[in-house]
Amino acid sequence: MTDFNDRRRAEEAKAAMDEEMLFRITARRNRLVGEWAAGLMNLSDVETEAYKKAVVQADFEEAGDEDVIRKVLGDLTSAGVDADDAKVRAALEEKMIEARRQLMSES
């Protein structure tokens, strides 16, 4: 019985670590997307830092990526940048890979 309990605890711990890592990767991805969008909008360094934080915070509005997409696409459109849903989604995918690589290299 102890082996079963140990295995269950190990699986629960691994699931918790995986969930935390996904959270960190997603937050890093959102910062990278914010930096990408800030570059397209020609924001200053100070504005870019604030914008990256705003994109990360936008992800807490609802589950999934739609809140981030809506924010970034709306901001790009308001700034007169030629962008569409597909462009923002492609950036999210690209930055997810980059974020994962960055965090894995830090470990």
C-alpha positions as CSV (number, residue, x, y, z in Angstrom):
1,M,0.0,0.0,0.0
2,T,2.9,2.3,0.7
3,D,4.2,1.9,-2.8
4,F,0.9,3.0,-4.2
5,N,0.7,6.0,-2.0
6,D,4.2,7.0,-2.8
7,R,3.5,6.7,-6.5
8,R,0.4,8.7,-6.2
9,R,2.2,11.5,-4.3
10,A,5.0,11.5,-6.9
11,E,2.4,11.8,-9.7
12,E,0.6,14.6,-7.9
13,A,3.9,16.4,-7.4
14,K,4.9,16.0,-11.0
15,A,1.5,17.3,-12.2
16,A,1.9,20.4,-9.9
17,M,5.4,21.0,-11.3
18,D,4.2,20.7,-14.8
19,E,1.3,23.1,-14.2
20,E,3.7,25.6,-12.6
21,M,6.1,25.3,-15.5
22,L,3.3,25.9,-18.0
23,F,2.2,29.0,-16.1
24,R,5.8,30.3,-16.2
25,I,6.2,29.5,-19.9
26,T,2.9,31.2,-20.7
27,A,3.8,34.3,-18.7
28,R,7.1,34.5,-20.4
29,R,5.4,34.0,-23.8
30,N,3.1,36.9,-23.0
31,R,6.0,39.2,-22.1
32,L,7.7,38.3,-25.4
33,V,4.5,38.9,-27.3
34,G,4.2,42.3,-25.5
35,E,7.7,43.1,-26.5
36,W,7.0,42.1,-30.1
37,A,3.9,44.2,-30.3
38,A,5.6,47.2,-28.6
39,G,8.2,47.1,-31.2
40,L,5.6,47.2,-34.0
41,M,4.0,50.2,-32.2
42,N,7.4,52.0,-31.8
43,L,7.0,52.3,-28.0
44,S,9.8,53.7,-25.9
45,D,11.7,51.5,-23.6
46,V,9.7,52.6,-20.6
47,E,6.4,52.2,-22.5
48,T,7.6,48.7,-23.7
49,E,8.2,47.5,-20.1
50,A,4.8,48.7,-19.0
51,Y,3.1,47.2,-22.1
52,K,4.8,43.8,-21.5
53,K,3.3,43.8,-18.0
54,A,-0.1,44.8,-19.3
55,V,-0.1,41.9,-21.7
56,V,0.8,39.4,-18.9
57,Q,-2.0,40.9,-16.8
58,A,-4.5,40.6,-19.7
59,D,-4.1,36.9,-19.6
60,F,-5.8,36.7,-16.2
61,E,-9.1,38.0,-17.6
62,E,-10.3,34.6,-18.8
63,A,-9.0,31.1,-19.5
64,G,-7.2,30.6,-22.8
65,D,-5.4,33.0,-25.1
66,E,-8.4,35.0,-26.4
67,D,-8.0,37.7,-23.9
68,V,-4.3,38.3,-24.9
69,I,-5.2,38.1,-28.6
70,R,-8.0,40.7,-28.1
71,K,-5.7,43.1,-26.2
72,V,-2.7,42.9,-28.5
73,L,-4.8,43.0,-31.7
74,G,-6.8,45.9,-30.4
75,D,-3.7,47.8,-29.4
76,L,-2.0,47.2,-32.7
77,T,-5.1,48.3,-34.6
78,S,-5.4,51.4,-32.5
79,A,-1.8,52.3,-33.2
80,G,-2.4,52.0,-36.9
81,V,-0.3,48.8,-37.3
82,D,-1.4,46.5,-40.1
83,A,-2.2,43.3,-38.0
84,D,-4.8,40.7,-38.0
85,D,-5.9,37.8,-35.8
86,A,-3.7,35.3,-37.7
87,K,-0.6,37.5,-37.3
88,V,-1.1,37.7,-33.5
89,R,-1.8,34.0,-33.2
90,A,1.4,33.2,-35.2
91,A,3.4,35.5,-32.8
92,L,1.9,33.6,-29.8
93,E,3.0,30.3,-31.2
94,E,6.4,31.5,-32.1
95,K,6.9,33.2,-28.7
96,M,5.7,30.1,-26.9
97,I,8.5,28.1,-28.4
98,E,11.0,30.8,-27.6
99,A,9.7,31.1,-24.0
100,R,10.0,27.3,-23.5
101,R,13.6,27.4,-24.8
102,Q,14.5,30.3,-22.5
103,L,13.1,28.7,-19.4
104,M,14.6,25.3,-20.2
105,S,18.0,26.8,-20.7
106,E,17.7,28.6,-17.3
107,S,17.0,25.4,-15.5
